[in-house]
Amino acid sequence: MTTQEDYVKRLEKIIDKQDDLLSQLDAKFKQQDSINESLSKHNNFLKEDIQKHKTLTRDMNKTIIQHKNVVGKLKKELEEQLKIQQDLHREYGEVIKQLTDDLDEEQQKNENLIKKQEELESEIKKLNETISSQSNNTTGNNYYDSLNQKSDESNTSATPQTQNTYCPNCGSEVKEGFMFCDSCGTKL
């Protein structure tokens, strides 16, 4: 019976070993379950984080699109403002050119008028010289002398105060009774 007892002992040892192995396996399964549970919790946290990141990314994309739209509108407005500014500069240049041309034309007219005035003054001077040379000539016409006498008589026969008038052409003061302006020779 020893063999049977040995056999039973061996079987008991094997069963004990199997029980140990089963208890170890149970412990490992429990450990695996706790690891699985913690991994599940971490997975849930990760899923929540991923969802938050997706939401944030979507919001950021919306914000970026809005910023692009705003930048596009600002760019268009800036281009319009630049075009308006260029048009204003062009118009301003045209106005300046027109004013410069008008000023040059006026200066040319003034120069021409000054030349005409100088020519007329020289003619008046020549006429005055001719008149004075004729009045100094005793054999010549006494018309100028008679005019001077008449004007002197009218000045003396009039009020003792002589009234002076002004030339309508140049504005110089002319004594009353004179028929021509002393300055410019205009007939009064």
C-alpha positions as CSV (number, residue, x, y, z in Angstrom):
1,M,0.0,0.0,0.0
2,T,2.8,2.2,0.1
3,T,2.5,2.7,-3.5
4,Q,-1.0,3.6,-3.2
5,E,-0.3,5.9,-0.3
6,D,2.6,7.3,-2.3
7,Y,0.4,7.7,-5.2
8,V,-2.2,9.5,-3.1
9,K,0.4,11.7,-1.6
10,R,1.8,12.5,-4.9
11,L,-1.7,13.3,-6.1
12,E,-2.3,15.4,-3.1
13,K,1.0,17.2,-3.8
14,I,-0.1,17.7,-7.4
15,I,-3.5,19.0,-6.3
16,D,-1.8,21.2,-3.7
17,K,0.5,22.5,-6.5
18,Q,-2.5,23.0,-8.7
19,D,-4.3,24.8,-6.0
20,D,-1.3,27.0,-5.5
21,L,-1.2,27.6,-9.3
22,L,-4.9,28.3,-9.3
23,S,-4.6,30.7,-6.5
24,Q,-1.7,32.4,-8.2
25,L,-3.7,32.5,-11.4
26,D,-6.6,34.0,-9.5
27,A,-4.3,36.6,-8.0
28,K,-2.9,37.3,-11.5
29,F,-6.4,37.5,-12.9
30,K,-7.4,39.9,-10.1
31,Q,-4.3,41.9,-10.8
32,Q,-5.1,41.9,-14.5
33,D,-8.6,43.0,-13.8
34,S,-7.4,45.9,-11.7
35,I,-4.9,46.8,-14.5
36,N,-7.7,46.5,-17.0
37,E,-9.9,48.7,-14.9
38,S,-7.3,51.4,-14.5
39,L,-6.5,51.2,-18.2
40,S,-10.2,51.6,-18.9
41,K,-10.3,54.7,-16.7
42,H,-7.2,56.0,-18.5
43,N,-8.8,55.3,-21.8
44,N,-11.9,57.2,-20.7
45,F,-9.8,60.1,-19.7
46,L,-7.9,59.9,-22.9
47,K,-11.2,59.8,-24.9
48,E,-12.4,62.8,-23.0
49,D,-9.1,64.6,-23.7
50,I,-9.2,63.7,-27.3
51,Q,-12.8,65.0,-27.6
52,K,-11.8,68.2,-25.9
53,H,-8.9,68.6,-28.3
54,K,-11.1,67.9,-31.2
55,T,-13.5,70.6,-30.0
56,L,-10.7,73.0,-29.4
57,T,-9.2,72.2,-32.9
58,R,-12.6,72.8,-34.5
59,D,-13.0,76.1,-32.6
60,M,-9.5,77.1,-33.6
61,N,-10.3,76.3,-37.2
62,K,-13.5,78.5,-37.0
63,T,-11.5,81.3,-35.4
64,I,-8.8,81.0,-38.1
65,I,-11.4,81.1,-40.8
66,Q,-13.0,84.2,-39.2
67,H,-9.6,85.9,-39.0
68,K,-8.9,85.1,-42.6
69,N,-12.2,86.6,-43.6
70,V,-11.5,89.7,-41.5
71,V,-8.0,90.0,-43.0
72,G,-9.5,89.6,-46.5
73,K,-12.0,92.4,-45.9
74,L,-9.3,94.6,-44.4
75,K,-7.1,93.9,-47.4
76,K,-10.0,94.8,-49.8
77,E,-10.7,98.0,-47.9
78,L,-7.0,98.9,-47.9
79,E,-6.8,98.3,-51.6
80,E,-9.9,100.6,-52.1
81,Q,-8.3,103.3,-49.9
82,L,-5.1,103.0,-51.9
83,K,-7.0,103.4,-55.2
84,I,-8.8,106.4,-53.8
85,Q,-5.6,107.9,-52.6
86,Q,-3.9,107.3,-56.0
87,D,-6.9,108.9,-57.8
88,L,-6.7,111.9,-55.5
89,H,-3.0,112.2,-56.1
90,R,-3.6,112.0,-59.9
91,E,-6.4,114.6,-59.7
92,Y,-4.2,116.8,-57.4
93,G,-1.4,116.6,-60.0
94,E,-3.8,117.5,-62.8
95,V,-5.0,120.5,-60.8
96,I,-1.5,121.6,-60.0
97,K,-0.5,121.3,-63.6
98,Q,-3.6,123.3,-64.7
99,L,-2.8,126.0,-62.1
100,T,0.8,126.1,-63.2
101,D,-0.3,126.4,-66.9
102,D,-2.7,129.1,-66.0
103,L,-0.1,130.9,-63.9
104,D,2.4,130.7,-66.8
105,E,-0.3,132.0,-69.2
106,E,-1.1,134.9,-66.8
107,Q,2.6,135.7,-66.5
108,Q,2.9,135.7,-70.2
109,K,-0.1,138.1,-70.5
110,N,1.4,140.3,-67.8
111,E,4.7,140.4,-69.6
112,N,2.9,141.3,-72.9
113,L,0.9,144.0,-71.1
114,I,4.1,145.4,-69.5
115,K,5.7,145.5,-73.0
116,K,2.7,147.2,-74.4
117,Q,2.7,149.7,-71.5
118,E,6.4,150.4,-72.1
119,E,5.7,150.9,-75.8
120,L,2.8,153.2,-75.1
121,E,4.8,155.2,-72.5
122,S,7.6,155.6,-75.0
123,E,5.1,156.8,-77.7
124,I,3.5,159.2,-75.1
125,K,7.0,160.5,-74.3
126,K,7.7,161.0,-78.0
127,L,4.4,162.7,-78.5
128,N,5.0,164.9,-75.4
129,E,8.4,165.8,-76.8
130,T,6.9,166.5,-80.2
131,I,4.2,168.7,-78.6
132,S,6.7,170.5,-76.4
133,S,9.0,171.1,-79.4
134,Q,6.0,172.4,-81.4
135,S,4.9,174.7,-78.6
136,N,8.4,176.1,-78.3
137,N,8.5,176.8,-82.0
138,T,7.0,180.3,-82.5
139,T,6.4,179.9,-86.2
140,G,4.5,176.6,-85.5
141,N,0.9,175.9,-84.5
142,N,-0.3,177.8,-81.3
143,Y,-3.0,175.2,-80.7
144,Y,-1.3,173.7,-77.7
145,D,-0.6,177.1,-76.3
146,S,-4.2,178.1,-76.6
147,L,-5.2,174.9,-74.9
148,N,-2.8,175.5,-72.0
149,Q,-4.1,179.1,-71.8
150,K,-7.7,177.9,-71.7
151,S,-6.9,175.4,-69.0
152,D,-5.1,178.1,-67.0
153,E,-8.0,180.5,-67.5
154,S,-10.5,177.8,-66.5
155,N,-8.4,177.0,-63.4
156,T,-8.1,180.6,-62.4
157,S,-11.7,181.6,-63.3
158,A,-13.0,178.7,-61.4
159,T,-13.0,178.4,-57.7
160,P,-9.7,179.2,-56.1
161,Q,-9.4,175.6,-55.1
162,T,-8.5,173.4,-58.1
163,Q,-10.3,170.1,-58.2
164,N,-8.3,167.1,-59.4
165,T,-9.7,164.1,-61.2
166,Y,-8.2,160.7,-61.7
167,C,-7.4,158.9,-64.9
168,P,-9.8,156.1,-65.7
169,N,-7.0,154.1,-67.3
170,C,-4.1,154.3,-64.9
171,G,-5.7,156.0,-61.8
172,S,-3.1,158.9,-61.7
173,E,-4.2,162.3,-60.5
174,V,-5.0,164.7,-63.3
175,K,-5.8,168.3,-62.9
176,E,-9.2,169.4,-64.0
177,G,-9.3,170.8,-67.5
178,F,-6.6,168.6,-68.9
179,M,-7.6,166.7,-71.9
180,F,-5.0,163.9,-71.6
181,C,-3.5,162.1,-68.7
182,D,0.1,163.2,-67.9
183,S,1.1,159.6,-66.9
184,C,-0.4,157.4,-69.6
185,G,-1.7,159.8,-72.3
186,T,-5.2,158.5,-72.2
187,K,-7.8,161.0,-73.6
188,L,-10.0,162.3,-70.8
